[in-house]
Amino acid sequence: MVKKFEIDLSVPHSDHEIDIDAKNVYFGQVDYECYIKINDKTGELIKVTEGMYLETDHRFRKFYINNEAGSGKLVFYASDHVKIRG
């Protein structure tokens, strides 16, 4: 099963928590600069780019979204078994 997530980037987010619970994540649309932290609010900020793919042998439990108010949206897909690519 593939889960689709859409985040409105026209509003600012500061550690906006998203439950991911997956092993593979593909970022299909990134309309404005944004960052994620993985599994922990105190973690490192990672800049998200369109086409970016993340994979782990463990689990991505949560993403924390961070962005200033911009435009457009962030669209990404998460799965356990399907290796998602654009």
C-alpha positions as a printed Julia matrix, in Angstrom:
86×3 Matrix{Float64}:
  0.0    0.0     0.0
  1.23   3.47   -0.9
  0.18   6.42    1.27
  0.02   9.9    -0.28
  0.67  13.02    1.81
 -0.01  16.63    0.78
  1.17  19.62    2.79
  0.11  23.2     2.01
  3.31  25.26    1.8
  1.46  28.59    1.61
  1.3   28.52    5.42
  4.36  28.27    7.67
  5.08  25.04    9.52
  7.36  24.63   12.51
  7.91  20.97   13.34
  4.49  20.05   11.92
  4.2   16.36   12.83
  3.2   13.79   10.2
  2.84  10.08   11.03
  4.66   8.27    8.2
  5.24   4.7     9.42
  7.02   3.45    6.28
 10.39   2.27    4.93
 10.38   4.11    1.58
  9.48   7.73    0.87
  9.42   9.54   -2.49
  8.99  13.33   -2.78
  7.06  13.91   -6.0
  6.28  17.62   -5.75
  8.12  20.36   -3.86
  6.82  23.8    -4.87
  8.61  25.85   -2.21
 11.67  25.43    0.0
 10.99  23.16    2.94
 12.8   20.88    5.34
 12.07  17.73    7.32
 13.35  16.16   10.49
 13.07  12.39   10.67
 11.58  10.63   13.75
 12.77  13.26   16.23
 12.05  16.99   16.62
 15.63  17.54   17.76
 17.03  15.87   14.64
 18.92  17.43   11.76
 17.02  19.55    9.23
 17.1   17.95    5.78
 16.25  20.05    2.75
 13.57  18.36    0.64
 14.0   18.35   -3.14
 11.67  17.14   -5.86
 12.51  13.58   -6.86
 14.26  12.86   -3.56
 13.96   9.25   -2.41
 14.59   7.95    1.11
 14.87   4.31    2.13
 15.68   2.63    5.43
 15.92  -0.88    6.83
 14.27   0.45    9.98
 11.18   2.69    9.87
 10.4    6.3     9.27
  7.9    6.84   12.08
  7.37  10.58   11.88
  8.41  13.53    9.74
  8.49  17.05   11.12
  7.83  19.6     8.36
  9.44  23.05    8.49
  8.92  25.91    6.03
  8.29  29.61    5.82
  5.04  30.71    4.16
  5.49  30.31    0.42
  3.31  28.87   -2.3
  2.18  25.53   -3.62
  2.46  22.23   -1.84
  4.65  19.36   -0.82
  3.48  15.98   -2.09
  5.17  12.77   -1.03
  4.44   9.05   -1.01
  5.29   6.47    1.64
  5.29   2.67    1.55
  6.69  -0.4     3.26
  6.93  -2.75    0.33
  6.79  -0.69   -2.85
  9.94   1.15   -3.93
  8.39   4.37   -5.12
 10.03   6.32   -7.91
  8.84   9.16  -10.1
